[in-house]
């Protein structure tokens, strides 16, 4: 079971440090019997009011076991859909309905179905960053934290199809020696990281460990001291003796890292190559979709119980099977 950080006043945080808006959210949470789940990439003020902060696997596990009546999912749309799949009879709300995912959009369900029809022996493995409709077409779901374990457990007599992230799929093939057909999709935020940026960071801070998410390009992964999911990044940094780390993933995770490892320094790779960044001031270490959620929107979605995530019953039933398979294999 992944250790998911609990970020509530009852975990030892003084209530006095929170804003009136945060206190309003805590009051609504009690009234609604709600749980607030926040991804590691959310803005700091959302992480600080969440019951659980973690990666896709940790949040899926929390969603599967919650006894709350309302799930407030602070992430992107496919994550809230995942919570609805696992809790069809609960209310699931997303602070901003338009918080989507470029990786999810790269794999439409109808195009996946057309590819699957070309090979009846395909056993389809879907990264959790996909729509509920895509999940419903698959045999098992994976996250970056458990993909290697689940691919190793895949049937040996089946042709493996991995969707939708080709960079994560490529990395998993390197770790498992399992041949897979890879869907041509990627996360726009992770592929912005380039080899030159990481090399610049290594030159400026030779004592720093380079920690890279597997959705990054191979040229970036090859420079890493460790390639791991967001949750495993935090575990690595906690346990490693280094005092400085360059984190090659979405910058939202830095907030949690600094809270859990206050004696260590965490840096984002893009800042070292500022001359080559877009002139509009864009930071490629930030996902525009993750940053669409705000504390005000969290409050509003709880007050209005909207926008809600709703899915057809048949999609929920079909998508739940590969999700449960993932959770079962992960627990072994």
C-alpha positions in Angstrom: 0.0 0.0 0.0 1.4 3.4 -1.0 2.0 5.8 1.9 -0.3 8.7 1.0 0.3 11.9 2.9 -2.6 13.2 5.0 -2.8 17.0 4.8 -5.5 18.0 7.4 -5.4 20.0 10.6 -5.9 16.8 12.6 -2.5 15.5 11.2 -0.8 18.1 13.4 -1.2 21.2 11.4 -2.4 24.3 13.2 -5.9 25.5 12.2 -4.6 29.0 12.6 -2.5 28.8 9.5 -5.5 28.3 7.2 -7.4 31.1 5.4 -11.1 31.8 5.9 -11.7 30.1 2.5 -9.9 27.0 3.7 -12.0 27.0 6.9 -15.1 27.2 4.8 -14.0 24.2 2.9 -13.4 22.2 6.1 -16.9 23.1 7.3 -18.4 22.0 4.0 -16.4 18.8 4.1 -17.9 17.9 7.5 -21.4 18.8 6.4 -21.3 16.8 3.3 -19.3 13.8 4.7 -16.8 14.5 1.9 -13.3 13.5 1.2 -10.9 15.7 -0.7 -8.3 13.9 -2.9 -5.6 16.0 -4.5 -2.9 15.0 -7.0 0.7 15.8 -6.4 0.6 18.3 -9.2 -2.2 20.5 -7.7 -1.4 24.0 -6.4 -0.1 24.2 -2.9 -3.2 25.7 -1.3 -5.3 22.8 -2.6 -2.8 20.2 -1.4 -2.9 21.8 2.1 -6.7 21.3 2.5 -6.8 17.8 1.0 -7.4 14.7 3.1 -5.0 12.8 0.8 -2.3 13.9 -1.6 -0.7 11.4 -3.8 -0.2 9.9 -7.3 -2.8 8.2 -9.5 -2.4 4.8 -7.8 -2.5 6.2 -4.2 -5.6 8.3 -5.0 -7.3 5.4 -6.7 -6.7 3.2 -3.7 -8.1 5.9 -1.4 -11.1 6.3 -3.7 -11.7 2.6 -3.6 -11.9 2.4 0.2 -13.5 5.7 1.2 -16.7 5.8 3.2 -17.4 9.4 2.3 -20.6 10.3 0.5 -18.9 12.9 -1.7 -15.6 12.7 -3.4 -14.0 16.0 -4.3 -11.3 15.1 -6.8 -8.7 17.8 -7.3 -6.9 16.7 -10.4 -7.9 16.3 -14.0 -11.0 14.8 -15.5 -9.8 11.2 -16.1 -8.8 11.0 -12.4 -12.3 12.0 -11.3 -13.8 9.5 -13.7 -11.6 6.8 -12.1 -13.1 7.7 -8.7 -16.6 7.5 -10.2 -15.8 4.0 -11.7 -14.8 2.8 -8.3 -17.7 4.5 -6.5 -20.7 4.5 -8.8 -23.1 5.3 -6.1 -21.2 8.3 -4.6 -21.2 11.9 -5.8 -17.9 12.8 -7.5 -17.2 16.4 -8.2 -14.3 18.1 -10.1 -13.5 21.7 -9.3 -13.1 22.6 -13.0 -14.9 20.6 -15.6 -12.4 21.7 -18.3 -9.3 20.3 -16.4 -8.5 17.8 -19.1 -5.3 15.9 -20.2 -3.4 16.0 -23.5 -2.4 12.4 -23.1 -6.0 11.3 -22.6 -7.1 13.2 -25.7 -4.4 11.5 -27.8 -6.2 8.1 -27.5 -9.9 8.3 -28.6 -11.8 5.1 -27.7 -13.0 4.5 -31.3 -9.5 4.6 -32.7 -8.3 2.2 -30.0 -11.1 -0.2 -30.8 -10.2 0.0 -34.5 -6.6 -1.0 -33.7 -7.6 -3.8 -31.4 -9.7 -5.2 -34.2 -6.6 -5.8 -36.2 -5.2 -8.3 -33.7 -7.6 -10.5 -31.7 -4.6 -11.6 -29.6 -4.0 -8.1 -28.2 -4.0 -7.9 -24.4 -4.5 -4.2 -23.8 -2.7 -2.4 -21.0 -3.9 1.2 -20.4 -2.0 3.8 -18.4 -4.6 5.3 -16.0 -4.2 8.7 -17.9 -7.1 7.8 -20.3 -10.8 8.2 -20.5 -13.3 5.9 -18.9 -14.4 4.8 -22.4 -10.8 3.7 -23.1 -10.5 1.9 -19.8 -13.6 0.0 -20.7 -11.8 -1.4 -23.7 -8.8 -2.6 -21.8 -7.7 -5.7 -19.9 -5.8 -3.9 -17.1 -4.9 -0.4 -16.0 -1.5 0.7 -14.8 0.1 3.8 -13.2 3.7 4.8 -13.6 4.2 3.4 -10.1 3.0 -0.1 -10.8 3.3 -0.5 -14.6 6.5 -2.7 -14.4 4.9 -5.1 -11.9 1.7 -5.4 -13.9 3.4 -5.9 -17.3 5.5 -8.6 -15.7 2.2 -10.3 -14.6 0.6 -10.1 -18.1 -0.2 -13.3 -19.9 2.9 -14.7 -21.7 0.9 -15.9 -24.7 -0.7 -12.6 -25.5 0.5 -9.7 -27.7 0.7 -6.7 -25.4 -0.7 -3.4 -26.5 0.2 -0.4 -24.3 -1.8 2.8 -24.4 -1.6 5.8 -24.5 1.8 7.0 -23.4 4.6 5.8 -25.7 7.4 7.1 -23.4 6.2 5.3 -20.3 5.6 2.2 -22.5 9.1 2.4 -23.8 10.5 2.6 -20.3 8.4 -0.3 -19.1 9.7 -2.4 -22.0 13.3 -1.6 -21.0 12.6 -2.7 -17.4 10.6 -5.9 -18.2 12.0 -7.1 -21.6 8.4 -7.6 -22.6 7.8 -6.6 -26.2 4.7 -4.3 -26.6 3.0 -2.4 -29.3 3.0 1.2 -28.2 0.3 3.8 -28.9 1.7 7.1 -30.2 0.7 9.4 -27.4 2.5 11.6 -24.8 2.0 14.1 -22.1 2.7 17.6 -23.5 4.2 18.8 -20.2 6.7 15.9 -19.8 8.0 15.9 -23.4 8.9 19.6 -23.1 11.9 18.5 -20.9 15.0 18.2 -23.2 18.4 16.7 -22.7 20.1 20.1 -22.8 18.0 21.4 -19.9 19.1 18.5 -17.7 22.7 18.7 -18.7 22.6 22.4 -17.8 21.3 21.5 -14.4 24.0 18.9 -13.9 26.7 21.4 -14.8 25.3 24.1 -12.4 24.6 21.7 -9.6 27.0 18.7 -9.9 26.0 17.5 -6.4 22.3 17.2 -7.2 20.6 13.9 -8.0 18.5 14.0 -11.2 15.0 12.4 -10.6 13.0 11.9 -13.8 9.4 10.8 -14.5 9.1 7.9 -16.9 6.7 9.9 -19.2 9.8 11.9 -20.2 11.8 11.4 -23.4 14.4 8.6 -23.4 17.1 11.2 -23.9 16.1 12.7 -20.5 15.6 9.4 -18.8 19.1 8.3 -19.8 20.6 11.2 -17.7 18.6 10.3 -14.6 19.9 9.0 -11.3 16.5 7.6 -10.7 13.4 7.2 -13.0 10.2 6.8 -11.0 6.6 7.8 -10.4 5.8 10.9 -8.4 5.1 8.9 -5.3 8.4 7.0 -5.6 10.2 10.2 -6.3 9.2 11.4 -2.8 10.3 8.1 -1.3 13.6 8.2 -3.1 14.4 11.8 -2.0 13.4 10.9 1.6 15.8 7.9 1.7 18.7 9.2 -0.4 21.6 10.9 1.3 21.8 13.7 -1.2 20.7 17.2 -0.1 19.8 18.6 -3.5 17.6 17.2 -6.3 16.6 18.3 -9.7 13.0 17.1 -10.3 12.0 16.4 -13.9 8.3 16.3 -13.7 5.4 18.7 -13.1 6.5 21.4 -10.6 3.5 21.0 -8.3 5.2 18.1 -6.6 7.9 20.4 -5.2 5.5 21.7 -2.5 5.0 18.3 -1.0 8.6 17.4 -1.3 9.6 20.5 0.6 7.1 19.8 3.3 8.2 16.2 3.8 11.9 16.8 3.3 12.4 20.4 4.7 16.2 19.9 5.1 16.6 19.2 1.4 16.6 21.4 -1.8 14.4 20.7 -4.8 14.9 22.3 -8.2 12.9 22.3 -11.5 15.0 21.5 -14.6 13.5 24.2 -16.9 14.7 27.1 -14.9 18.3 26.4 -15.9 17.7 26.9 -19.6 15.7 30.1 -19.4 17.1 31.5 -22.6 15.5 28.7 -24.6 12.0 28.9 -22.9 9.1 30.4 -24.9 9.1 34.2 -24.8 5.5 34.3 -23.3 6.9 33.2 -20.0 5.5 29.6 -20.1 7.1 27.2 -17.7 7.2 23.7 -19.3 7.3 22.2 -15.8 3.7 23.2 -15.2 0.6 21.4 -16.6 -2.0 24.0 -17.6 -4.7 21.5 -16.9 -3.6 20.7 -13.4 -3.4 24.4 -12.6 -7.0 25.1 -13.6 -8.3 24.0 -10.2 -8.2 26.7 -7.6 -9.2 26.9 -3.9 -12.2 29.0 -4.8 -13.4 26.4 -7.3 -12.9 23.6 -4.7 -15.2 25.6 -2.4 -17.8 26.3 -5.1 -18.0 22.7 -6.3 -18.7 21.6 -2.7 -21.3 24.3 -2.2 -23.1 23.4 -5.5 -22.1 19.7 -5.7 -21.2 20.5 -9.3 -19.7 19.9 -11.8 -20.4 16.3 -11.2 -18.8 13.4 -13.0 -21.4 11.1 -14.5 -20.8 8.0 -16.6 -23.0 5.5 -18.4 -23.7 2.4 -16.3 -22.2 0.0 -19.0 -19.0 2.1 -19.1 -18.6 1.9 -15.3 -19.2 -1.8 -15.3 -16.7 -2.5 -18.1 -14.1 -0.1 -16.9 -14.3 -1.3 -13.3 -12.9 -4.7 -14.2 -9.5 -3.6 -15.4 -9.3 -1.1 -12.5 -10.0 -3.8 -10.0 -7.4 -6.1 -11.7 -4.8 -3.3 -11.3 -5.6 -2.9 -7.6 -5.5 -6.6 -7.0 -2.1 -7.1 -8.7 -0.7 -4.0 -7.0 -1.7 -5.4 -3.6 0.2 -8.7 -4.1 
